[in-house]
Amino acid sequence: MSDFDFDLFVIGGGSGGVRAARVAASLGRRVGIAEEHRFGGTCVIRGCVPKKLFVYASQYREHFDDAVGFGWDVGSPIHNWRRLLNAKDAEISRLEGLYRKGLENSGAALFDSRAVLVDQHTVRLTKLGETITAETIIIATGGFPNEFPALAGRQLCISSNEAFDLPELPRSILIAGGGYIAVEFANIFHGLGVDVTLVYRGTEILSRFDHDLRQGLHKAMTDKGIKVLLTDVIEHVTQSADSKGLVASTAEGQTLSIDCVMLALGRRPNTSGLGLEAIGVKLDKKGAIVVDQYSRTSVTNIFALGDVTDRVQLTPVAVHEAMCFIETEYKNNPTAPDHDLIATAVFSQPEIGTVGLSEKEAAALYEDIEIYRAEFRPMKATLSGRGEKTMMKLVVESKARRVLGAHILGHDAGEMAQLLAISLKAGVTKDDFDRTMAVHPTASEELVTMYAPSYRIKNGERS
Ligand code: NDP
């Protein structure tokens, strides 16, 4: 046993930090973990989990409308924002409790305090006034919303952090950004009855996704009444003359009177004030911790994982990086995190589920690709009368027939992407799709019945 107080000390009680601490403790290591806010981190407290609960809440509006086509009379539903917040808060507290209990049961020591590094083996717990030592340290402090300080009137705007606890539901909102958070919250607020405008600097929302998903979702959002302003940015925000709302002006000359402005312009690594640079932990230009393939920082006994390293800002990736750390450090099995073919979902309405290369990425990498694409009205929409479309698309390498990407826009697209990811990871070919029997009647059966390519791209030329 080492002379240190702990074998492992983890700074940050989010998804990655908690996983590393819990598993290391269950392997018999002496583990401590510090969290300055609430155990559970961004995902549980102010991210994925409350977001998904809000998504469910916001979907009911369409469910009530659709029910009429199936013979139901539902009257005029009224939403109670306060009741949603209370229910959400209770669920988040329950989950936070489970995180704490899981750590305690594994034998880890929990510290409700900010922790900063004093030297490469010493951590000061600022709130508790204690100093502890550890053989190995993990920094898993996550990220925070890009504050965008250059924007005039920034102090009048909210980020996703505040969106989860607004005292009242605004009547109208302007959301800046075209990424995951902006798009998801635009749909959430719209579903809850808020008048939503989204303003994005690029030519189409969701810059990192396949163009069919981007265009299809954009159309679905505008069809339902969400206003989308492209190639534009907010220039300044001021209080309205009656002080009851806000006025936002954009670079393209739009002036909007709204109740609320939300900035969703990316997230930054949470590294300032931790004492990292003073002890030689290297940061990149964005302030993210630089790590090697095993998540080791430039100081050999200090590791970093999750959003603070700005590799891929997704909860399952942080958890995977934590498990790789355990293999590498405590199971004598050096394991580098695998960041290839990560499936992801955007919980918009309709939802996006995607894995692998977009058409554009594949066309740049491969000489000859085939695109299989189907767009259809989902069965439920026949009776509901909703004019929505589901889109499914496979990107296939022509020679080896390997499926390089699968992209879905429609109900349960995230669930489908998870299952498709297994086959893509296993190197599935289009012939495997063709040999697979359809499950009928489902939407996903379309994935195994697209026999002929919709088009082909050879040396960048579509035919
Ligand atoms: P994203 O990176 O998804 O989107 C950021 C958006 O802000 C982009 O549209 C970007 O434009 C725009 N932007 C950035 N800087 C500026 C600027 N200076 N002026 C104008 N626009 C700007 O980040 P989010 O904040 O939406 O989410 C953070 C991360 O959290 C995501 O990357 C994702 O990994 C994770 N997340 C995952 C979710 C999920 O799995 N469903 C849900 C929510 C978040 P451009 O595209 O042109 O660069």
Residues whose N, C-alpha, C, O or C-beta is under 5 A from the ligand:
A	BS01	NDP	G177 G178 G179 Y180 I181 A182 R201 G202 S207 A264 L265 G266 R267 Q313 L314 A345 V346 F347
